[in-house]
Amino acid sequence: MGLVVNLLDNKIIYLMGMVGNPLRVNMLHLMGLVVNPLDNKTIYLISKVVNPMDNNTFHLMGLVVNPLVSKTIYLISKVVNPMDNNKFHLMGLVVNPLIIKTLLLMDMVVNPLDNNTLHLMGKVVNLLNIKTIHLMGMVVNPLVSKTIYLISKVVNPMDNNTFHLMGLVVNPLVSKTIYLISKVVNPMDNNKFQLMGLVVNPLIIKTILLMGMVVNLLDNKTFHLMGKVVNP
């Protein structure tokens, strides 16, 4: 937390406070600004910011600009869609920019694929195998029923170790740690990873690209994560 040097292009990203966007010197009130190291576009994660692409202001708490298609996905709170100026009362509403269908993420969700309903605020029924996912702070992987920690500080129920998160994720397959945002210490082996955009799997040292698409380490299939997901 402070400043992070992007290992791919050596640009400097300021994470806490008010900073200048190093790409075009716009002022952002951040608490989580991330520069996508893949294409040098900016993704705003937490708090109120000015979108440097179209200068629209978003009340975020989770607004994300998809750097692949330059469309906007709204994650938490009420925002204005810059594409059509429609307002969404969100608290988790997401507009899929690829298929323009709407998912309600906090409270109840209608799956646009098969119109099944998921109860999300705390747990979700996985349409594939009817297991439970805990969404506010931690997620139970429906495949192995282990826990992934998404935001905030939580206690790992598997080994009772405490992680300071803001993006820390415990790999549910091997119970090792993948760091998504900022520089952290792996409490299991004390190795440090400088991440910002890519993750080194400490078990097999393969790289997962998290902003845009991810290679599944199990079967090498590709998932598109920003809006559209390819079911393996």
KESE-664828 format. One record per residue: residue in three letters; x, y, z of N, C-alpha, C in turn. Coordinates in steps of 0.02 Angstrom, whole numbers, plus 50000, padded with zeros to 5 digits. Layout:
# residues N
+------+-------+-------+-------+-------+-------+-------+-------+-------+-------+
| rest |   n_x |   n_y |   n_z |  ca_x |  ca_y |  ca_z |   c_x |   c_y |   c_z |
+------+-------+-------+-------+-------+-------+-------+-------+-------+-------+
|  ala |     X |     Y |     Z |     X |     Y |     Z |     X |     Y |     Z |
...
+------+-------+-------+-------+-------+-------+-------+-------+-------+-------+
# end
This chain:
# residues 232
+------+-------+-------+-------+-------+-------+-------+-------+-------+-------+
| rest |   n_x |   n_y |   n_z |  ca_x |  ca_y |  ca_z |   c_x |   c_y |   c_z |
+------+-------+-------+-------+-------+-------+-------+-------+-------+-------+
|  met | 50043 | 49942 | 50000 | 50000 | 50000 | 50000 | 50045 | 50061 | 50000 |
|  gly | 50041 | 50103 | 49953 | 50085 | 50160 | 49949 | 50100 | 50172 | 49876 |
|  leu | 50155 | 50145 | 49853 | 50166 | 50149 | 49781 | 50193 | 50083 | 49756 |
|  val | 50174 | 50067 | 49695 | 50191 | 50002 | 49666 | 50223 | 50015 | 49598 |
|  val | 50279 | 49982 | 49585 | 50309 | 49985 | 49519 | 50285 | 49925 | 49479 |
|  asn | 50253 | 49939 | 49422 | 50229 | 49886 | 49378 | 50290 | 49851 | 49348 |
|  leu | 50296 | 49787 | 49362 | 50356 | 49751 | 49341 | 50360 | 49743 | 49265 |
|  leu | 50304 | 49752 | 49231 | 50305 | 49742 | 49159 | 50331 | 49803 | 49121 |
|  asp | 50311 | 49862 | 49142 | 50332 | 49922 | 49105 | 50362 | 49976 | 49150 |
|  asn | 50373 | 49960 | 49213 | 50408 | 50006 | 49259 | 50372 | 50072 | 49268 |
|  lys | 50307 | 50073 | 49259 | 50269 | 50133 | 49275 | 50248 | 50130 | 49348 |
|  ile | 50236 | 50189 | 49375 | 50222 | 50193 | 49447 | 50148 | 50203 | 49458 |
|  ile | 50120 | 50162 | 49502 | 50050 | 50166 | 49518 | 50044 | 50185 | 49591 |
|  tyr | 50005 | 50237 | 49606 | 49994 | 50257 | 49675 | 49928 | 50228 | 49699 |
|  leu | 49929 | 50192 | 49754 | 49869 | 50155 | 49774 | 49828 | 50188 | 49829 |
|  met | 49858 | 50227 | 49872 | 49821 | 50255 | 49928 | 49820 | 50330 | 49924 |
|  gly | 49762 | 50360 | 49919 | 49757 | 50432 | 49922 | 49737 | 50462 | 49856 |
|  met | 49758 | 50524 | 49843 | 49742 | 50560 | 49782 | 49805 | 50564 | 49741 |
|  val | 49803 | 50541 | 49679 | 49863 | 50539 | 49639 | 49849 | 50561 | 49568 |
|  gly | 49902 | 50571 | 49530 | 49896 | 50584 | 49459 | 49902 | 50520 | 49420 |
|  asn | 49856 | 50509 | 49374 | 49861 | 50451 | 49330 | 49926 | 50458 | 49290 |
|  pro | 49974 | 50410 | 49297 | 50038 | 50418 | 49262 | 50031 | 50416 | 49186 |
|  leu | 49973 | 50393 | 49162 | 49965 | 50390 | 49089 | 49945 | 50458 | 49060 |
|  arg | 49899 | 50493 | 49094 | 49878 | 50557 | 49066 | 49867 | 50611 | 49119 |
|  val | 49893 | 50600 | 49177 | 49895 | 50650 | 49230 | 49826 | 50674 | 49250 |
|  asn | 49776 | 50632 | 49249 | 49713 | 50649 | 49279 | 49716 | 50634 | 49353 |
|  met | 49678 | 50672 | 49393 | 49680 | 50661 | 49465 | 49624 | 50612 | 49484 |
|  leu | 49643 | 50561 | 49519 | 49596 | 50509 | 49540 | 49598 | 50503 | 49615 |
|  his | 49538 | 50497 | 49646 | 49535 | 50483 | 49717 | 49529 | 50407 | 49722 |
|  leu | 49585 | 50373 | 49740 | 49592 | 50303 | 49723 | 49571 | 50253 | 49774 |
|  met | 49615 | 50239 | 49820 | 49606 | 50183 | 49865 | 49598 | 50121 | 49823 |
|  gly | 49642 | 50112 | 49774 | 49639 | 50051 | 49733 | 49642 | 50061 | 49658 |
|  leu | 49669 | 50117 | 49634 | 49678 | 50124 | 49561 | 49728 | 50072 | 49536 |
|  val | 49713 | 50041 | 49480 | 49758 | 49992 | 49451 | 49768 | 50009 | 49378 |
|  val | 49831 | 50012 | 49356 | 49845 | 50017 | 49285 | 49854 | 49947 | 49258 |
|  asn | 49814 | 49930 | 49208 | 49818 | 49863 | 49178 | 49885 | 49858 | 49141 |
|  pro | 49930 | 49814 | 49164 | 49995 | 49810 | 49133 | 49994 | 49779 | 49063 |
|  leu | 49935 | 49753 | 49043 | 49932 | 49722 | 48977 | 49926 | 49773 | 48922 |
|  asp | 49884 | 49824 | 48932 | 49874 | 49873 | 48878 | 49877 | 49945 | 48903 |
|  asn | 49901 | 49955 | 48965 | 49912 | 50022 | 48991 | 49849 | 50063 | 48997 |
|  lys | 49792 | 50031 | 49003 | 49731 | 50068 | 49018 | 49718 | 50063 | 49093 |
|  thr | 49673 | 50104 | 49116 | 49664 | 50112 | 49188 | 49599 | 50081 | 49211 |
|  ile | 49603 | 50044 | 49266 | 49544 | 50014 | 49296 | 49535 | 50044 | 49365 |
|  tyr | 49476 | 50068 | 49382 | 49464 | 50100 | 49446 | 49426 | 50052 | 49490 |
|  leu | 49454 | 50038 | 49549 | 49425 | 49984 | 49589 | 49383 | 50009 | 49647 |
|  ile | 49404 | 50060 | 49683 | 49368 | 50080 | 49743 | 49368 | 50156 | 49749 |
|  ser | 49312 | 50185 | 49768 | 49301 | 50255 | 49783 | 49279 | 50292 | 49720 |
|  lys | 49273 | 50357 | 49725 | 49246 | 50398 | 49670 | 49303 | 50423 | 49627 |
|  val | 49299 | 50412 | 49561 | 49353 | 50431 | 49517 | 49325 | 50463 | 49454 |
|  val | 49370 | 50495 | 49417 | 49352 | 50520 | 49351 | 49380 | 50472 | 49299 |
|  asn | 49337 | 50448 | 49255 | 49358 | 50403 | 49202 | 49399 | 50444 | 49152 |
|  pro | 49464 | 50429 | 49144 | 49506 | 50470 | 49100 | 49490 | 50460 | 49026 |
|  met | 49449 | 50409 | 49010 | 49433 | 50397 | 48940 | 49378 | 50443 | 48915 |
|  asp | 49328 | 50455 | 48957 | 49273 | 50498 | 48935 | 49256 | 50552 | 48986 |
|  asn | 49295 | 50559 | 49040 | 49286 | 50611 | 49089 | 49219 | 50609 | 49123 |
|  asn | 49186 | 50553 | 49123 | 49125 | 50546 | 49163 | 49145 | 50528 | 49234 |
|  thr | 49106 | 50550 | 49282 | 49121 | 50536 | 49352 | 49077 | 50479 | 49377 |
|  phe | 49108 | 50432 | 49411 | 49071 | 50375 | 49437 | 49077 | 50373 | 49513 |
|  his | 49021 | 50359 | 49546 | 49023 | 50346 | 49618 | 49031 | 50270 | 49624 |
|  leu | 49093 | 50248 | 49640 | 49111 | 50180 | 49624 | 49100 | 50129 | 49678 |
|  met | 49148 | 50126 | 49722 | 49151 | 50071 | 49769 | 49150 | 50007 | 49729 |
|  gly | 49188 | 50004 | 49674 | 49192 | 49944 | 49635 | 49180 | 49952 | 49560 |
|  leu | 49178 | 50013 | 49534 | 49171 | 50021 | 49461 | 49233 | 49996 | 49427 |
|  val | 49225 | 49960 | 49373 | 49282 | 49935 | 49334 | 49272 | 49953 | 49261 |
|  val | 49323 | 49983 | 49231 | 49323 | 49994 | 49159 | 49357 | 49935 | 49127 |
|  asn | 49322 | 49899 | 49084 | 49350 | 49841 | 49050 | 49401 | 49866 | 48999 |
|  pro | 49466 | 49853 | 49010 | 49516 | 49880 | 48963 | 49516 | 49846 | 48896 |
|  leu | 49481 | 49789 | 48890 | 49481 | 49753 | 48827 | 49432 | 49783 | 48777 |
|  val | 49374 | 49804 | 48802 | 49323 | 49829 | 48757 | 49304 | 49901 | 48773 |
|  ser | 49335 | 49930 | 48823 | 49323 | 49999 | 48843 | 49250 | 50010 | 48863 |
|  lys | 49217 | 49959 | 48886 | 49150 | 49967 | 48912 | 49154 | 49960 | 48988 |
|  thr | 49099 | 49975 | 49021 | 49101 | 49982 | 49093 | 49060 | 49927 | 49126 |
|  ile | 49089 | 49897 | 49178 | 49054 | 49849 | 49219 | 49046 | 49880 | 49289 |
|  tyr | 48986 | 49881 | 49315 | 48973 | 49912 | 49379 | 48965 | 49858 | 49432 |
|  leu | 49006 | 49862 | 49485 | 49006 | 49808 | 49533 | 48968 | 49823 | 49596 |
|  ile | 48979 | 49882 | 49625 | 48946 | 49897 | 49689 | 48929 | 49971 | 49690 |
|  ser | 48870 | 49988 | 49714 | 48843 | 50055 | 49723 | 48807 | 50078 | 49660 |
|  lys | 48783 | 50140 | 49662 | 48743 | 50167 | 49608 | 48787 | 50207 | 49561 |
|  val | 48784 | 50193 | 49496 | 48827 | 50227 | 49448 | 48787 | 50246 | 49386 |
|  val | 48818 | 50288 | 49345 | 48789 | 50306 | 49281 | 48827 | 50269 | 49226 |
|  asn | 48790 | 50233 | 49185 | 48820 | 50197 | 49129 | 48838 | 50248 | 49075 |
|  pro | 48904 | 50257 | 49060 | 48923 | 50307 | 49011 | 48904 | 50289 | 48940 |
|  met | 48883 | 50227 | 48928 | 48866 | 50207 | 48860 | 48796 | 50231 | 48841 |
|  asp | 48748 | 50227 | 48888 | 48680 | 50247 | 48871 | 48648 | 50291 | 48924 |
|  asn | 48688 | 50313 | 48974 | 48664 | 50359 | 49025 | 48606 | 50330 | 49066 |
|  asn | 48599 | 50265 | 49066 | 48550 | 50235 | 49111 | 48580 | 50229 | 49180 |
|  lys | 48537 | 50236 | 49230 | 48562 | 50230 | 49299 | 48542 | 50163 | 49327 |
|  phe | 48590 | 50133 | 49362 | 48578 | 50068 | 49394 | 48582 | 50077 | 49469 |
|  his | 48534 | 50051 | 49505 | 48538 | 50049 | 49578 | 48571 | 49982 | 49594 |
|  leu | 48637 | 49984 | 49608 | 48677 | 49924 | 49602 | 48683 | 49883 | 49664 |
|  met | 48729 | 49905 | 49707 | 48748 | 49863 | 49763 | 48764 | 49795 | 49736 |
|  gly | 48798 | 49791 | 49679 | 48817 | 49728 | 49651 | 48790 | 49714 | 49581 |
|  leu | 48750 | 49759 | 49554 | 48724 | 49749 | 49486 | 48782 | 49753 | 49436 |
|  val | 48783 | 49708 | 49389 | 48836 | 49708 | 49339 | 48804 | 49705 | 49270 |
|  val | 48826 | 49750 | 49226 | 48804 | 49747 | 49156 | 48859 | 49712 | 49117 |
|  asn | 48843 | 49656 | 49087 | 48891 | 49619 | 49048 | 48900 | 49656 | 48982 |
|  pro | 48959 | 49686 | 48970 | 48966 | 49726 | 48909 | 48968 | 49685 | 48845 |
|  leu | 48977 | 49619 | 48852 | 48982 | 49578 | 48792 | 48913 | 49558 | 48767 |
|  ile | 48868 | 49542 | 48813 | 48802 | 49519 | 48792 | 48747 | 49565 | 48816 |
|  ile | 48765 | 49618 | 48851 | 48718 | 49669 | 48873 | 48660 | 49639 | 48912 |
|  lys | 48674 | 49588 | 48950 | 48623 | 49562 | 48995 | 48642 | 49581 | 49066 |
|  thr | 48594 | 49580 | 49111 | 48605 | 49607 | 49178 | 48604 | 49552 | 49230 |
|  leu | 48654 | 49555 | 49274 | 48656 | 49509 | 49330 | 48649 | 49549 | 49395 |
|  leu | 48603 | 49529 | 49438 | 48598 | 49560 | 49504 | 48640 | 49518 | 49551 |
|  leu | 48694 | 49549 | 49577 | 48742 | 49509 | 49614 | 48731 | 49508 | 49688 |
|  met | 48700 | 49560 | 49716 | 48690 | 49561 | 49788 | 48616 | 49557 | 49800 |
|  asp | 48594 | 49505 | 49829 | 48524 | 49495 | 49844 | 48499 | 49437 | 49801 |
|  met | 48480 | 49449 | 49739 | 48456 | 49396 | 49697 | 48481 | 49407 | 49626 |
|  val | 48493 | 49354 | 49590 | 48519 | 49360 | 49522 | 48481 | 49314 | 49476 |
|  val | 48464 | 49339 | 49418 | 48437 | 49296 | 49366 | 48493 | 49280 | 49318 |
|  asn | 48508 | 49216 | 49310 | 48560 | 49195 | 49264 | 48534 | 49205 | 49193 |
|  pro | 48567 | 49249 | 49153 | 48541 | 49262 | 49085 | 48548 | 49203 | 49038 |
|  leu | 48586 | 49152 | 49059 | 48595 | 49094 | 49016 | 48535 | 49047 | 49019 |
|  asp | 48511 | 49034 | 49080 | 48456 | 48986 | 49086 | 48400 | 49011 | 49131 |
|  asn | 48404 | 49075 | 49152 | 48351 | 49105 | 49192 | 48339 | 49072 | 49259 |
|  asn | 48390 | 49037 | 49284 | 48385 | 49013 | 49352 | 48402 | 49069 | 49400 |
|  thr | 48375 | 49066 | 49460 | 48385 | 49119 | 49509 | 48435 | 49098 | 49562 |
|  leu | 48481 | 49144 | 49578 | 48531 | 49130 | 49629 | 48521 | 49179 | 49686 |
|  his | 48524 | 49154 | 49747 | 48523 | 49198 | 49806 | 48594 | 49213 | 49825 |
|  leu | 48615 | 49277 | 49818 | 48686 | 49292 | 49822 | 48710 | 49320 | 49887 |
|  met | 48676 | 49364 | 49917 | 48697 | 49400 | 49976 | 48720 | 49352 | 50030 |
|  gly | 48780 | 49324 | 50023 | 48807 | 49278 | 50072 | 48817 | 49210 | 50043 |
|  lys | 48769 | 49185 | 50006 | 48782 | 49121 | 49974 | 48746 | 49115 | 49908 |
|  val | 48771 | 49073 | 49866 | 48747 | 49065 | 49798 | 48739 | 48991 | 49784 |
|  val | 48686 | 48974 | 49749 | 48679 | 48905 | 49726 | 48713 | 48901 | 49657 |
|  asn | 48765 | 48862 | 49654 | 48801 | 48853 | 49590 | 48758 | 48810 | 49545 |
|  leu | 48742 | 48837 | 49485 | 48697 | 48800 | 49440 | 48727 | 48736 | 49415 |
|  leu | 48793 | 48729 | 49420 | 48825 | 48669 | 49393 | 48821 | 48611 | 49442 |
|  asn | 48836 | 48623 | 49505 | 48836 | 48567 | 49552 | 48803 | 48582 | 49618 |
|  ile | 48766 | 48637 | 49620 | 48724 | 48653 | 49678 | 48764 | 48656 | 49743 |
|  lys | 48824 | 48683 | 49738 | 48861 | 48694 | 49800 | 48857 | 48768 | 49817 |
|  thr | 48883 | 48787 | 49874 | 48872 | 48854 | 49900 | 48934 | 48897 | 49894 |
|  ile | 48923 | 48959 | 49871 | 48977 | 49007 | 49866 | 48962 | 49065 | 49913 |
|  his | 49008 | 49082 | 49957 | 49001 | 49140 | 50001 | 49034 | 49200 | 49968 |
|  leu | 48994 | 49252 | 49952 | 49020 | 49305 | 49910 | 49045 | 49367 | 49946 |
|  met | 49018 | 49383 | 50004 | 49037 | 49445 | 50037 | 49099 | 49432 | 50079 |
|  gly | 49158 | 49436 | 50050 | 49219 | 49429 | 50087 | 49254 | 49363 | 50073 |
|  met | 49216 | 49310 | 50064 | 49250 | 49248 | 50047 | 49205 | 49206 | 50002 |
|  val | 49235 | 49162 | 49965 | 49200 | 49121 | 49917 | 49221 | 49049 | 49927 |
|  val | 49172 | 49005 | 49930 | 49187 | 48934 | 49933 | 49189 | 48908 | 49861 |
|  asn | 49246 | 48881 | 49841 | 49253 | 48852 | 49775 | 49205 | 48793 | 49769 |
|  pro | 49156 | 48796 | 49724 | 49107 | 48741 | 49721 | 49136 | 48675 | 49698 |
|  leu | 49197 | 48677 | 49671 | 49226 | 48614 | 49648 | 49258 | 48576 | 49706 |
|  val | 49291 | 48611 | 49751 | 49327 | 48576 | 49805 | 49304 | 48599 | 49873 |
|  ser | 49256 | 48645 | 49876 | 49229 | 48669 | 49939 | 49281 | 48700 | 49984 |
|  lys | 49333 | 48728 | 49955 | 49381 | 48766 | 49995 | 49368 | 48841 | 49984 |
|  thr | 49405 | 48882 | 50018 | 49386 | 48952 | 50023 | 49434 | 48997 | 49986 |
|  ile | 49406 | 49045 | 49949 | 49444 | 49098 | 49917 | 49424 | 49164 | 49950 |
|  tyr | 49474 | 49204 | 49969 | 49461 | 49266 | 50004 | 49468 | 49324 | 49955 |
|  leu | 49416 | 49366 | 49949 | 49416 | 49416 | 49898 | 49433 | 49486 | 49922 |
|  ile | 49402 | 49509 | 49975 | 49412 | 49578 | 49997 | 49407 | 49580 | 50073 |
|  ser | 49450 | 49620 | 50103 | 49453 | 49633 | 50175 | 49496 | 49581 | 50210 |
|  lys | 49500 | 49589 | 50275 | 49543 | 49545 | 50315 | 49501 | 49488 | 50342 |
|  val | 49522 | 49427 | 50329 | 49482 | 49369 | 50350 | 49527 | 49317 | 50382 |
|  val | 49495 | 49270 | 50414 | 49531 | 49213 | 50442 | 49520 | 49153 | 50398 |
|  asn | 49574 | 49121 | 50378 | 49569 | 49061 | 50336 | 49540 | 49005 | 50380 |
|  pro | 49480 | 48980 | 50363 | 49450 | 48929 | 50405 | 49485 | 48862 | 50402 |
|  met | 49530 | 48855 | 50353 | 49565 | 48791 | 50347 | 49623 | 48785 | 50397 |
|  asp | 49659 | 48840 | 50407 | 49717 | 48836 | 50453 | 49718 | 48893 | 50503 |
|  asn | 49666 | 48934 | 50505 | 49660 | 48988 | 50554 | 49715 | 49040 | 50549 |
|  asn | 49749 | 49045 | 50492 | 49795 | 49100 | 50482 | 49757 | 49161 | 50458 |
|  thr | 49781 | 49219 | 50476 | 49747 | 49281 | 50458 | 49783 | 49314 | 50400 |
|  phe | 49745 | 49336 | 50350 | 49773 | 49369 | 50292 | 49747 | 49440 | 50287 |
|  his | 49792 | 49487 | 50273 | 49772 | 49556 | 50259 | 49763 | 49561 | 50184 |
|  leu | 49699 | 49567 | 50162 | 49684 | 49549 | 50093 | 49682 | 49605 | 50043 |
|  met | 49625 | 49640 | 50037 | 49616 | 49687 | 49983 | 49637 | 49654 | 49918 |
|  gly | 49618 | 49593 | 49905 | 49634 | 49559 | 49844 | 49673 | 49495 | 49852 |
|  leu | 49692 | 49479 | 49913 | 49727 | 49416 | 49925 | 49679 | 49358 | 49912 |
|  val | 49703 | 49307 | 49879 | 49662 | 49248 | 49865 | 49700 | 49186 | 49885 |
|  val | 49666 | 49142 | 49921 | 49695 | 49077 | 49937 | 49675 | 49028 | 49882 |
|  asn | 49725 | 48998 | 49850 | 49712 | 48949 | 49798 | 49678 | 48889 | 49830 |
|  pro | 49614 | 48875 | 49812 | 49578 | 48822 | 49847 | 49602 | 48752 | 49829 |
|  leu | 49642 | 48746 | 49777 | 49664 | 48680 | 49757 | 49723 | 48656 | 49799 |
|  val | 49769 | 48701 | 49814 | 49830 | 48681 | 49849 | 49838 | 48718 | 49914 |
|  ser | 49790 | 48760 | 49931 | 49792 | 48798 | 49994 | 49853 | 48843 | 49999 |
|  lys | 49879 | 48863 | 49942 | 49931 | 48914 | 49943 | 49902 | 48980 | 49920 |
|  thr | 49942 | 49031 | 49920 | 49915 | 49098 | 49915 | 49933 | 49131 | 49849 |
|  ile | 49883 | 49162 | 49818 | 49893 | 49202 | 49759 | 49877 | 49275 | 49777 |
|  tyr | 49922 | 49321 | 49761 | 49913 | 49390 | 49780 | 49891 | 49431 | 49720 |
|  leu | 49834 | 49466 | 49727 | 49806 | 49500 | 49670 | 49822 | 49574 | 49668 |
|  ile | 49825 | 49607 | 49724 | 49836 | 49679 | 49725 | 49884 | 49696 | 49781 |
|  ser | 49934 | 49735 | 49767 | 49984 | 49760 | 49814 | 50036 | 49706 | 49828 |
|  lys | 50085 | 49724 | 49868 | 50139 | 49679 | 49884 | 50124 | 49647 | 49951 |
|  val | 50124 | 49581 | 49955 | 50107 | 49547 | 50017 | 50157 | 49493 | 50032 |
|  val | 50153 | 49468 | 50092 | 50195 | 49413 | 50113 | 50153 | 49350 | 50116 |
|  asn | 50176 | 49297 | 50083 | 50141 | 49233 | 50087 | 50153 | 49205 | 50156 |
|  pro | 50100 | 49198 | 50197 | 50110 | 49176 | 50266 | 50132 | 49104 | 50271 |
|  met | 50127 | 49067 | 50215 | 50147 | 48997 | 50219 | 50220 | 48986 | 50204 |
|  asp | 50249 | 49023 | 50158 | 50319 | 49013 | 50142 | 50360 | 49077 | 50143 |
|  asn | 50328 | 49133 | 50162 | 50363 | 49196 | 50171 | 50397 | 49222 | 50108 |
|  asn | 50376 | 49198 | 50050 | 50401 | 49227 | 49988 | 50359 | 49288 | 49971 |
|  lys | 50391 | 49339 | 49942 | 50355 | 49400 | 49924 | 50345 | 49403 | 49849 |
|  phe | 50285 | 49424 | 49830 | 50270 | 49433 | 49759 | 50249 | 49505 | 49746 |
|  gln | 50275 | 49535 | 49694 | 50255 | 49602 | 49673 | 50209 | 49592 | 49613 |
|  leu | 50144 | 49607 | 49621 | 50097 | 49580 | 49574 | 50068 | 49628 | 49523 |
|  met | 50019 | 49668 | 49543 | 49986 | 49715 | 49500 | 49969 | 49686 | 49432 |
|  gly | 49920 | 49643 | 49427 | 49895 | 49622 | 49362 | 49910 | 49550 | 49345 |
|  leu | 49966 | 49524 | 49368 | 49977 | 49454 | 49356 | 49995 | 49419 | 49420 |
|  val | 49984 | 49356 | 49422 | 49991 | 49316 | 49482 | 50038 | 49259 | 49468 |
|  val | 50086 | 49249 | 49512 | 50129 | 49191 | 49508 | 50102 | 49138 | 49555 |
|  asn | 50085 | 49081 | 49527 | 50062 | 49025 | 49568 | 50123 | 48998 | 49604 |
|  pro | 50125 | 49003 | 49671 | 50186 | 48984 | 49706 | 50200 | 48909 | 49704 |
|  leu | 50150 | 48870 | 49681 | 50161 | 48798 | 49679 | 50198 | 48777 | 49615 |
|  ile | 50173 | 48799 | 49559 | 50202 | 48775 | 49496 | 50232 | 48831 | 49455 |
|  ile | 50232 | 48892 | 49482 | 50266 | 48948 | 49450 | 50239 | 48961 | 49380 |
|  lys | 50176 | 48949 | 49369 | 50145 | 48969 | 49306 | 50111 | 49036 | 49316 |
|  thr | 50098 | 49072 | 49263 | 50071 | 49139 | 49268 | 49999 | 49140 | 49246 |
|  ile | 49958 | 49173 | 49286 | 49888 | 49182 | 49269 | 49878 | 49256 | 49255 |
|  leu | 49850 | 49273 | 49197 | 49833 | 49342 | 49181 | 49762 | 49353 | 49205 |
|  leu | 49754 | 49397 | 49255 | 49689 | 49403 | 49287 | 49646 | 49457 | 49256 |
|  met | 49675 | 49508 | 49225 | 49635 | 49560 | 49195 | 49626 | 49545 | 49122 |
|  gly | 49570 | 49515 | 49104 | 49556 | 49501 | 49034 | 49545 | 49427 | 49022 |
|  met | 49595 | 49387 | 49036 | 49583 | 49316 | 49030 | 49631 | 49277 | 49073 |
|  val | 49612 | 49217 | 49089 | 49649 | 49175 | 49136 | 49657 | 49106 | 49106 |
|  val | 49716 | 49080 | 49111 | 49728 | 49011 | 49090 | 49718 | 48966 | 49150 |
|  asn | 49671 | 48919 | 49144 | 49658 | 48871 | 49197 | 49718 | 48825 | 49203 |
|  leu | 49749 | 48825 | 49262 | 49810 | 48785 | 49271 | 49796 | 48710 | 49270 |
|  leu | 49732 | 48692 | 49277 | 49717 | 48620 | 49279 | 49714 | 48590 | 49209 |
|  asp | 49680 | 48624 | 49164 | 49671 | 48594 | 49098 | 49690 | 48642 | 49042 |
|  asn | 49720 | 48698 | 49059 | 49745 | 48745 | 49009 | 49690 | 48773 | 48964 |
|  lys | 49629 | 48774 | 48989 | 49577 | 48808 | 48951 | 49575 | 48881 | 48972 |
|  thr | 49547 | 48922 | 48929 | 49549 | 48994 | 48940 | 49481 | 49020 | 48962 |
|  phe | 49483 | 49064 | 49012 | 49423 | 49096 | 49037 | 49427 | 49170 | 49022 |
|  his | 49374 | 49200 | 48995 | 49370 | 49272 | 48988 | 49333 | 49298 | 49049 |
|  leu | 49369 | 49337 | 49090 | 49342 | 49355 | 49155 | 49305 | 49421 | 49157 |
|  met | 49321 | 49468 | 49114 | 49290 | 49534 | 49119 | 49225 | 49533 | 49079 |
|  gly | 49173 | 49508 | 49108 | 49108 | 49510 | 49076 | 49085 | 49442 | 49051 |
|  lys | 49126 | 49408 | 49014 | 49106 | 49345 | 48984 | 49152 | 49290 | 49010 |
|  val | 49123 | 49233 | 49027 | 49161 | 49177 | 49052 | 49148 | 49117 | 49008 |
|  val | 49200 | 49084 | 48988 | 49193 | 49021 | 48951 | 49193 | 48965 | 49001 |
|  asn | 49138 | 48929 | 49005 | 49132 | 48874 | 49053 | 49177 | 48817 | 49030 |
|  pro | 49224 | 48796 | 49074 | 49269 | 48741 | 49054 | 49232 | 48675 | 49048 |
+------+-------+-------+-------+-------+-------+-------+-------+-------+-------+
# end
